[in-house]
Amino acid sequence: MSQDRTWRKSSYSGGTEDSSCVEVSLAHDALVRDSKNQAGEVLAFSTSAWRTFIATV
């Protein structure tokens, strides 16, 4: 599931292949993972929960 998605890093991380940060994949939901452990656990959020989170921070 998460392998077939486009992942993006924060521009604050430098956005390079070797930078460490969280990555997010936005589709019909929002998935978040640790860029250093791409095969690890993934947090899943609904679109509305993700929008609320982004608006809050």
PDB file of N, CA, C, O and CB in Angstrom:
ATOM      1  N   MET A   1       0.821  -1.193   0.000  1.00  0.00           N
ATOM      2  CA  MET A   1       0.000   0.000   0.000  1.00  0.00           C
ATOM      3  C   MET A   1       0.860   1.249   0.000  1.00  0.00           C
ATOM      4  O   MET A   1       0.760   2.052  -0.928  1.00  0.00           O
ATOM      5  CB  MET A   1      -0.931   0.002   1.195  1.00  0.00           C
ATOM      6  N   SER A   2       1.701   1.442   1.006  1.00  0.00           N
ATOM      7  CA  SER A   2       2.472   2.682   1.118  1.00  0.00           C
ATOM      8  C   SER A   2       3.632   2.743   0.130  1.00  0.00           C
ATOM      9  O   SER A   2       4.188   3.819  -0.092  1.00  0.00           O
ATOM     10  CB  SER A   2       3.001   2.834   2.526  1.00  0.00           C
ATOM     11  N   GLN A   3       4.018   1.589  -0.483  1.00  0.00           N
ATOM     12  CA  GLN A   3       5.116   1.588  -1.434  1.00  0.00           C
ATOM     13  C   GLN A   3       4.703   2.212  -2.763  1.00  0.00           C
ATOM     14  O   GLN A   3       5.551   2.740  -3.483  1.00  0.00           O
ATOM     15  CB  GLN A   3       5.617   0.171  -1.654  1.00  0.00           C
ATOM     16  N   ASP A   4       3.417   2.161  -3.099  1.00  0.00           N
ATOM     17  CA  ASP A   4       2.927   2.648  -4.387  1.00  0.00           C
ATOM     18  C   ASP A   4       2.584   4.130  -4.372  1.00  0.00           C
ATOM     19  O   ASP A   4       2.002   4.641  -5.329  1.00  0.00           O
ATOM     20  CB  ASP A   4       1.718   1.861  -4.800  1.00  0.00           C
ATOM     21  N   ARG A   5       2.931   4.811  -3.319  1.00  0.00           N
ATOM     22  CA  ARG A   5       2.551   6.212  -3.160  1.00  0.00           C
ATOM     23  C   ARG A   5       3.742   7.126  -3.347  1.00  0.00           C
ATOM     24  O   ARG A   5       4.891   6.695  -3.254  1.00  0.00           O
ATOM     25  CB  ARG A   5       1.928   6.445  -1.794  1.00  0.00           C
ATOM     26  N   THR A   6       3.462   8.385  -3.612  1.00  0.00           N
ATOM     27  CA  THR A   6       4.493   9.411  -3.698  1.00  0.00           C
ATOM     28  C   THR A   6       4.703   9.988  -2.310  1.00  0.00           C
ATOM     29  O   THR A   6       3.755  10.419  -1.654  1.00  0.00           O
ATOM     30  CB  THR A   6       4.106  10.527  -4.718  1.00  0.00           C
ATOM     31  N   TRP A   7       5.968   9.991  -1.864  1.00  0.00           N
ATOM     32  CA  TRP A   7       6.317  10.504  -0.532  1.00  0.00           C
ATOM     33  C   TRP A   7       7.086  11.802  -0.677  1.00  0.00           C
ATOM     34  O   TRP A   7       7.905  11.952  -1.584  1.00  0.00           O
ATOM     35  CB  TRP A   7       7.151   9.466   0.269  1.00  0.00           C
ATOM     36  N   ARG A   8       6.817  12.746   0.224  1.00  0.00           N
ATOM     37  CA  ARG A   8       7.497  14.047   0.203  1.00  0.00           C
ATOM     38  C   ARG A   8       8.041  14.352   1.585  1.00  0.00           C
ATOM     39  O   ARG A   8       7.418  14.063   2.606  1.00  0.00           O
ATOM     40  CB  ARG A   8       6.538  15.176  -0.264  1.00  0.00           C
ATOM     41  N   LYS A   9       9.242  14.954   1.581  1.00  0.00           N
ATOM     42  CA  LYS A   9       9.850  15.421   2.832  1.00  0.00           C
ATOM     43  C   LYS A   9       9.596  16.905   2.987  1.00  0.00           C
ATOM     44  O   LYS A   9       9.346  17.617   2.015  1.00  0.00           O
ATOM     45  CB  LYS A   9      11.373  15.124   2.864  1.00  0.00           C
ATOM     46  N   SER A  10       9.664  17.349   4.206  1.00  0.00           N
ATOM     47  CA  SER A  10       9.537  18.770   4.483  1.00  0.00           C
ATOM     48  C   SER A  10      10.695  19.527   3.846  1.00  0.00           C
ATOM     49  O   SER A  10      11.827  19.042   3.827  1.00  0.00           O
ATOM     50  CB  SER A  10       9.489  19.028   5.999  1.00  0.00           C
ATOM     51  N   SER A  11      10.412  20.695   3.334  1.00  0.00           N
ATOM     52  CA  SER A  11      11.480  21.524   2.769  1.00  0.00           C
ATOM     53  C   SER A  11      12.451  21.969   3.859  1.00  0.00           C
ATOM     54  O   SER A  11      13.592  22.324   3.562  1.00  0.00           O
ATOM     55  CB  SER A  11      10.888  22.751   2.051  1.00  0.00           C
ATOM     56  N   TYR A  12      12.012  21.953   5.119  1.00  0.00           N
ATOM     57  CA  TYR A  12      12.883  22.313   6.237  1.00  0.00           C
ATOM     58  C   TYR A  12      13.953  21.265   6.508  1.00  0.00           C
ATOM     59  O   TYR A  12      14.942  21.551   7.182  1.00  0.00           O
ATOM     60  CB  TYR A  12      12.059  22.525   7.481  1.00  0.00           C
ATOM     61  N   SER A  13      13.767  20.055   5.990  1.00  0.00           N
ATOM     62  CA  SER A  13      14.754  18.996   6.193  1.00  0.00           C
ATOM     63  C   SER A  13      15.870  19.061   5.164  1.00  0.00           C
ATOM     64  O   SER A  13      16.840  18.309   5.255  1.00  0.00           O
ATOM     65  CB  SER A  13      14.084  17.635   6.139  1.00  0.00           C
ATOM     66  N   GLY A  14      15.750  19.931   4.207  1.00  0.00           N
ATOM     67  CA  GLY A  14      16.704  19.999   3.119  1.00  0.00           C
ATOM     68  C   GLY A  14      16.210  19.229   1.904  1.00  0.00           C
ATOM     69  O   GLY A  14      16.670  19.460   0.786  1.00  0.00           O
ATOM     70  N   GLY A  15      15.273  18.314   2.126  1.00  0.00           N
ATOM     71  CA  GLY A  15      14.640  17.585   1.041  1.00  0.00           C
ATOM     72  C   GLY A  15      15.546  16.670   0.255  1.00  0.00           C
ATOM     73  O   GLY A  15      15.156  16.185  -0.807  1.00  0.00           O
ATOM     74  N   THR A  16      16.749  16.419   0.748  1.00  0.00           N
ATOM     75  CA  THR A  16      17.675  15.565   0.008  1.00  0.00           C
ATOM     76  C   THR A  16      17.473  14.112   0.401  1.00  0.00           C
ATOM     77  O   THR A  16      16.838  13.817   1.414  1.00  0.00           O
ATOM     78  CB  THR A  16      19.133  15.991   0.260  1.00  0.00           C
ATOM     79  N   GLU A  17      18.004  13.221  -0.388  1.00  0.00           N
ATOM     80  CA  GLU A  17      17.853  11.792  -0.164  1.00  0.00           C
ATOM     81  C   GLU A  17      18.423  11.346   1.177  1.00  0.00           C
ATOM     82  O   GLU A  17      17.892  10.420   1.791  1.00  0.00           O
ATOM     83  CB  GLU A  17      18.518  11.030  -1.276  1.00  0.00           C
ATOM     84  N   ASP A  18      19.492  11.986   1.643  1.00  0.00           N
ATOM     85  CA  ASP A  18      20.146  11.564   2.887  1.00  0.00           C
ATOM     86  C   ASP A  18      19.741  12.379   4.112  1.00  0.00           C
ATOM     87  O   ASP A  18      20.287  12.163   5.194  1.00  0.00           O
ATOM     88  CB  ASP A  18      21.629  11.643   2.720  1.00  0.00           C
ATOM     89  N   SER A  19      18.807  13.303   3.970  1.00  0.00           N
ATOM     90  CA  SER A  19      18.355  14.078   5.127  1.00  0.00           C
ATOM     91  C   SER A  19      17.346  13.261   5.931  1.00  0.00           C
ATOM     92  O   SER A  19      16.616  12.437   5.379  1.00  0.00           O
ATOM     93  CB  SER A  19      17.730  15.430   4.678  1.00  0.00           C
ATOM     94  N   SER A  20      17.316  13.498   7.221  1.00  0.00           N
ATOM     95  CA  SER A  20      16.422  12.753   8.116  1.00  0.00           C
ATOM     96  C   SER A  20      15.235  13.616   8.500  1.00  0.00           C
ATOM     97  O   SER A  20      15.391  14.736   8.989  1.00  0.00           O
ATOM     98  CB  SER A  20      17.174  12.282   9.382  1.00  0.00           C
ATOM     99  N   CYS A  21      14.071  13.087   8.276  1.00  0.00           N
ATOM    100  CA  CYS A  21      12.859  13.836   8.563  1.00  0.00           C
ATOM    101  C   CYS A  21      11.685  12.880   8.473  1.00  0.00           C
ATOM    102  O   CYS A  21      11.865  11.698   8.181  1.00  0.00           O
ATOM    103  CB  CYS A  21      12.685  15.039   7.589  1.00  0.00           C
ATOM    104  N   VAL A  22      10.506  13.375   8.716  1.00  0.00           N
ATOM    105  CA  VAL A  22       9.325  12.590   8.418  1.00  0.00           C
ATOM    106  C   VAL A  22       8.940  12.844   6.966  1.00  0.00           C
ATOM    107  O   VAL A  22       9.266  13.885   6.395  1.00  0.00           O
ATOM    108  CB  VAL A  22       8.154  12.939   9.385  1.00  0.00           C
ATOM    109  N   GLU A  23       8.248  11.884   6.385  1.00  0.00           N
ATOM    110  CA  GLU A  23       7.736  12.023   5.029  1.00  0.00           C
ATOM    111  C   GLU A  23       6.226  11.873   5.085  1.00  0.00           C
ATOM    112  O   GLU A  23       5.688  11.177   5.945  1.00  0.00           O
ATOM    113  CB  GLU A  23       8.374  10.972   4.061  1.00  0.00           C
ATOM    114  N   VAL A  24       5.555  12.535   4.160  1.00  0.00           N
ATOM    115  CA  VAL A  24       4.103  12.449   4.103  1.00  0.00           C
ATOM    116  C   VAL A  24       3.682  12.085   2.684  1.00  0.00           C
ATOM    117  O   VAL A  24       4.289  12.517   1.704  1.00  0.00           O
ATOM    118  CB  VAL A  24       3.448  13.784   4.550  1.00  0.00           C
ATOM    119  N   SER A  25       2.639  11.288   2.601  1.00  0.00           N
ATOM    120  CA  SER A  25       2.046  10.917   1.323  1.00  0.00           C
ATOM    121  C   SER A  25       0.565  11.266   1.401  1.00  0.00           C
ATOM    122  O   SER A  25      -0.167  10.753   2.249  1.00  0.00           O
ATOM    123  CB  SER A  25       2.267   9.387   0.995  1.00  0.00           C
ATOM    124  N   LEU A  26       0.139  12.146   0.503  1.00  0.00           N
ATOM    125  CA  LEU A  26      -1.250  12.595   0.511  1.00  0.00           C
ATOM    126  C   LEU A  26      -1.974  12.004  -0.686  1.00  0.00           C
ATOM    127  O   LEU A  26      -1.535  12.163  -1.825  1.00  0.00           O
ATOM    128  CB  LEU A  26      -1.336  14.141   0.496  1.00  0.00           C
ATOM    129  N   ALA A  27      -3.050  11.343  -0.437  1.00  0.00           N
ATOM    130  CA  ALA A  27      -3.922  10.795  -1.480  1.00  0.00           C
ATOM    131  C   ALA A  27      -5.342  10.965  -0.952  1.00  0.00           C
ATOM    132  O   ALA A  27      -5.749  12.094  -0.680  1.00  0.00           O
ATOM    133  CB  ALA A  27      -3.584   9.261  -1.819  1.00  0.00           C
ATOM    134  N   HIS A  28      -6.094   9.911  -0.799  1.00  0.00           N
ATOM    135  CA  HIS A  28      -7.426  10.010  -0.184  1.00  0.00           C
ATOM    136  C   HIS A  28      -7.318  10.049   1.336  1.00  0.00           C
ATOM    137  O   HIS A  28      -8.318  10.209   2.036  1.00  0.00           O
ATOM    138  CB  HIS A  28      -8.314   8.827  -0.620  1.00  0.00           C
ATOM    139  N   ASP A  29      -6.088   9.901   1.840  1.00  0.00           N
ATOM    140  CA  ASP A  29      -5.772   9.998   3.260  1.00  0.00           C
ATOM    141  C   ASP A  29      -4.368  10.580   3.387  1.00  0.00           C
ATOM    142  O   ASP A  29      -3.765  10.957   2.382  1.00  0.00           O
ATOM    143  CB  ASP A  29      -5.878   8.599   3.971  1.00  0.00           C
ATOM    144  N   ALA A  30      -3.851  10.656   4.579  1.00  0.00           N
ATOM    145  CA  ALA A  30      -2.492  11.149   4.800  1.00  0.00           C
ATOM    146  C   ALA A  30      -1.714  10.073   5.545  1.00  0.00           C
ATOM    147  O   ALA A  30      -2.115   9.646   6.627  1.00  0.00           O
ATOM    148  CB  ALA A  30      -2.493  12.499   5.598  1.00  0.00           C
ATOM    149  N   LEU A  31      -0.605   9.638   4.965  1.00  0.00           N
ATOM    150  CA  LEU A  31       0.280   8.688   5.619  1.00  0.00           C
ATOM    151  C   LEU A  31       1.563   9.402   6.000  1.00  0.00           C
ATOM    152  O   LEU A  31       2.069  10.223   5.235  1.00  0.00           O
ATOM    153  CB  LEU A  31       0.572   7.470   4.705  1.00  0.00           C
ATOM    154  N   VAL A  32       2.090   9.099   7.172  1.00  0.00           N
ATOM    155  CA  VAL A  32       3.315   9.731   7.670  1.00  0.00           C
ATOM    156  C   VAL A  32       4.264   8.628   8.111  1.00  0.00           C
ATOM    157  O   VAL A  32       3.858   7.683   8.787  1.00  0.00           O
ATOM    158  CB  VAL A  32       3.015  10.725   8.851  1.00  0.00           C
ATOM    159  N   ARG A  33       5.553   8.755   7.720  1.00  0.00           N
ATOM    160  CA  ARG A  33       6.548   7.756   8.106  1.00  0.00           C
ATOM    161  C   ARG A  33       7.883   8.426   8.387  1.00  0.00           C
ATOM    162  O   ARG A  33       8.100   9.581   8.020  1.00  0.00           O
ATOM    163  CB  ARG A  33       6.706   6.689   7.008  1.00  0.00           C
ATOM    164  N   ASP A  34       8.768   7.699   9.035  1.00  0.00           N
ATOM    165  CA  ASP A  34      10.131   8.148   9.333  1.00  0.00           C
ATOM    166  C   ASP A  34      10.978   7.909   8.091  1.00  0.00           C
ATOM    167  O   ASP A  34      11.037   6.782   7.601  1.00  0.00           O
ATOM    168  CB  ASP A  34      10.731   7.400  10.584  1.00  0.00           C
ATOM    169  N   SER A  35      11.628   8.933   7.577  1.00  0.00           N
ATOM    170  CA  SER A  35      12.414   8.792   6.355  1.00  0.00           C
ATOM    171  C   SER A  35      13.610   7.865   6.531  1.00  0.00           C
ATOM    172  O   SER A  35      14.108   7.307   5.553  1.00  0.00           O
ATOM    173  CB  SER A  35      12.890  10.147   5.892  1.00  0.00           C
ATOM    174  N   LYS A  36      14.078   7.692   7.766  1.00  0.00           N
ATOM    175  CA  LYS A  36      15.221   6.805   8.020  1.00  0.00           C
ATOM    176  C   LYS A  36      14.800   5.342   8.059  1.00  0.00           C
ATOM    177  O   LYS A  36      15.648   4.455   7.969  1.00  0.00           O
ATOM    178  CB  LYS A  36      15.901   7.180   9.335  1.00  0.00           C
ATOM    179  N   ASN A  37      13.493   5.075   8.192  1.00  0.00           N
ATOM    180  CA  ASN A  37      12.985   3.715   8.289  1.00  0.00           C
ATOM    181  C   ASN A  37      11.748   3.584   7.408  1.00  0.00           C
ATOM    182  O   ASN A  37      10.634   3.431   7.909  1.00  0.00           O
ATOM    183  CB  ASN A  37      12.659   3.345   9.761  1.00  0.00           C
ATOM    184  N   GLN A  38      11.947   3.645   6.112  1.00  0.00           N
ATOM    185  CA  GLN A  38      10.830   3.667   5.177  1.00  0.00           C
ATOM    186  C   GLN A  38      10.009   2.381   5.179  1.00  0.00           C
ATOM    187  O   GLN A  38       8.849   2.396   4.765  1.00  0.00           O
ATOM    188  CB  GLN A  38      11.341   3.925   3.797  1.00  0.00           C
ATOM    189  N   ALA A  39      10.577   1.287   5.629  1.00  0.00           N
ATOM    190  CA  ALA A  39       9.839   0.022   5.699  1.00  0.00           C
ATOM    191  C   ALA A  39       9.149  -0.145   7.056  1.00  0.00           C
ATOM    192  O   ALA A  39       8.479  -1.149   7.295  1.00  0.00           O
ATOM    193  CB  ALA A  39      10.786  -1.162   5.443  1.00  0.00           C
ATOM    194  N   GLY A  40       9.314   0.832   7.932  1.00  0.00           N
ATOM    195  CA  GLY A  40       8.750   0.735   9.279  1.00  0.00           C
ATOM    196  C   GLY A  40       7.288   1.114   9.331  1.00  0.00           C
ATOM    197  O   GLY A  40       6.590   1.150   8.317  1.00  0.00           O
ATOM    198  N   GLU A  41       6.849   1.395  10.533  1.00  0.00           N
ATOM    199  CA  GLU A  41       5.451   1.732  10.784  1.00  0.00           C
ATOM    200  C   GLU A  41       5.049   3.026  10.080  1.00  0.00           C
ATOM    201  O   GLU A  41       5.871   3.916   9.864  1.00  0.00           O
ATOM    202  CB  GLU A  41       5.201   1.856  12.281  1.00  0.00           C
ATOM    203  N   VAL A  42       3.782   3.108   9.732  1.00  0.00           N
ATOM    204  CA  VAL A  42       3.218   4.276   9.066  1.00  0.00           C
ATOM    205  C   VAL A  42       2.015   4.735   9.867  1.00  0.00           C
ATOM    206  O   VAL A  42       1.173   3.924  10.253  1.00  0.00           O
ATOM    207  CB  VAL A  42       2.823   3.961   7.587  1.00  0.00           C
ATOM    208  N   LEU A  43       1.935   6.031  10.119  1.00  0.00           N
ATOM    209  CA  LEU A  43       0.754   6.614  10.762  1.00  0.00           C
ATOM    210  C   LEU A  43      -0.232   7.027   9.678  1.00  0.00           C
ATOM    211  O   LEU A  43       0.165   7.631   8.682  1.00  0.00           O
ATOM    212  CB  LEU A  43       1.139   7.838  11.661  1.00  0.00           C
ATOM    213  N   ALA A  44      -1.490   6.714   9.853  1.00  0.00           N
ATOM    214  CA  ALA A  44      -2.521   7.063   8.879  1.00  0.00           C
ATOM    215  C   ALA A  44      -3.519   8.027   9.508  1.00  0.00           C
ATOM    216  O   ALA A  44      -3.966   7.829  10.637  1.00  0.00           O
ATOM    217  CB  ALA A  44      -3.243   5.796   8.361  1.00  0.00           C
ATOM    218  N   PHE A  45      -3.857   9.064   8.766  1.00  0.00           N
ATOM    219  CA  PHE A  45      -4.809  10.069   9.212  1.00  0.00           C
ATOM    220  C   PHE A  45      -5.844  10.288   8.125  1.00  0.00           C
ATOM    221  O   PHE A  45      -5.536  10.180   6.938  1.00  0.00           O
ATOM    222  CB  PHE A  45      -4.097  11.394   9.568  1.00  0.00           C
ATOM    223  N   SER A  46      -7.052  10.589   8.519  1.00  0.00           N
ATOM    224  CA  SER A  46      -8.056  10.984   7.534  1.00  0.00           C
ATOM    225  C   SER A  46      -7.676  12.349   6.977  1.00  0.00           C
ATOM    226  O   SER A  46      -6.895  13.084   7.581  1.00  0.00           O
ATOM    227  CB  SER A  46      -9.488  11.014   8.163  1.00  0.00           C
ATOM    228  N   THR A  47      -8.231  12.676   5.831  1.00  0.00           N
ATOM    229  CA  THR A  47      -7.942  13.975   5.226  1.00  0.00           C
ATOM    230  C   THR A  47      -8.355  15.116   6.150  1.00  0.00           C
ATOM    231  O   THR A  47      -7.622  16.094   6.294  1.00  0.00           O
ATOM    232  CB  THR A  47      -8.657  14.107   3.877  1.00  0.00           C
ATOM    233  N   SER A  48      -9.514  14.997   6.771  1.00  0.00           N
ATOM    234  CA  SER A  48      -9.969  16.076   7.655  1.00  0.00           C
ATOM    235  C   SER A  48      -9.091  16.189   8.904  1.00  0.00           C
ATOM    236  O   SER A  48      -8.825  17.299   9.366  1.00  0.00           O
ATOM    237  CB  SER A  48     -11.431  15.845   8.066  1.00  0.00           C
ATOM    238  N   ALA A  49      -8.640  15.069   9.453  1.00  0.00           N
ATOM    239  CA  ALA A  49      -7.745  15.118  10.619  1.00  0.00           C
ATOM    240  C   ALA A  49      -6.410  15.747  10.241  1.00  0.00           C
ATOM    241  O   ALA A  49      -5.852  16.523  11.017  1.00  0.00           O
ATOM    242  CB  ALA A  49      -7.520  13.701  11.196  1.00  0.00           C
ATOM    243  N   TRP A  50      -5.894  15.425   9.067  1.00  0.00           N
ATOM    244  CA  TRP A  50      -4.616  15.995   8.621  1.00  0.00           C
ATOM    245  C   TRP A  50      -4.748  17.502   8.426  1.00  0.00           C
ATOM    246  O   TRP A  50      -3.866  18.256   8.836  1.00  0.00           O
ATOM    247  CB  TRP A  50      -4.146  15.325   7.307  1.00  0.00           C
ATOM    248  N   ARG A  51      -5.829  17.943   7.811  1.00  0.00           N
ATOM    249  CA  ARG A  51      -6.044  19.388   7.609  1.00  0.00           C
ATOM    250  C   ARG A  51      -6.131  20.119   8.942  1.00  0.00           C
ATOM    251  O   ARG A  51      -5.585  21.212   9.092  1.00  0.00           O
ATOM    252  CB  ARG A  51      -7.330  19.635   6.792  1.00  0.00           C
ATOM    253  N   THR A  52      -6.811  19.521   9.904  1.00  0.00           N
ATOM    254  CA  THR A  52      -6.908  20.125  11.234  1.00  0.00           C
ATOM    255  C   THR A  52      -5.540  20.217  11.888  1.00  0.00           C
ATOM    256  O   THR A  52      -5.202  21.245  12.476  1.00  0.00           O
ATOM    257  CB  THR A  52      -7.861  19.321  12.121  1.00  0.00           C
ATOM    258  N   PHE A  53      -4.756  19.161  11.794  1.00  0.00           N
ATOM    259  CA  PHE A  53      -3.409  19.158  12.350  1.00  0.00           C
ATOM    260  C   PHE A  53      -2.548  20.266  11.725  1.00  0.00           C
ATOM    261  O   PHE A  53      -1.903  21.034  12.439  1.00  0.00           O
ATOM    262  CB  PHE A  53      -2.751  17.789  12.132  1.00  0.00           C
ATOM    263  N   ILE A  54      -2.545  20.339  10.399  1.00  0.00           N
ATOM    264  CA  ILE A  54      -1.738  21.345   9.693  1.00  0.00           C
ATOM    265  C   ILE A  54      -2.195  22.757  10.053  1.00  0.00           C
ATOM    266  O   ILE A  54      -1.363  23.644  10.245  1.00  0.00           O
ATOM    267  CB  ILE A  54      -1.824  21.133   8.165  1.00  0.00           C
ATOM    268  N   ALA A  55      -3.489  22.975  10.145  1.00  0.00           N
ATOM    269  CA  ALA A  55      -4.002  24.295  10.497  1.00  0.00           C
ATOM    270  C   ALA A  55      -3.623  24.677  11.917  1.00  0.00           C
ATOM    271  O   ALA A  55      -3.449  25.857  12.219  1.00  0.00           O
ATOM    272  CB  ALA A  55      -5.512  24.337  10.335  1.00  0.00           C
ATOM    273  N   THR A  56      -3.494  23.685  12.791  1.00  0.00           N
ATOM    274  CA  THR A  56      -3.170  23.947  14.194  1.00  0.00           C
ATOM    275  C   THR A  56      -1.696  24.254  14.398  1.00  0.00           C
ATOM    276  O   THR A  56      -1.344  25.126  15.193  1.00  0.00           O
ATOM    277  CB  THR A  56      -3.563  22.763  15.046  1.00  0.00           C
ATOM    278  N   VAL A  57      -0.847  23.553  13.694  1.00  0.00           N
ATOM    279  CA  VAL A  57       0.599  23.786  13.869  1.00  0.00           C
ATOM    280  C   VAL A  57       1.039  24.891  12.975  1.00  0.00           C
ATOM    281  O   VAL A  57       2.218  25.246  12.967  1.00  0.00           O
ATOM    282  CB  VAL A  57       1.417  22.523  13.580  1.00  0.00           C
TER     283      VAL A  57
END
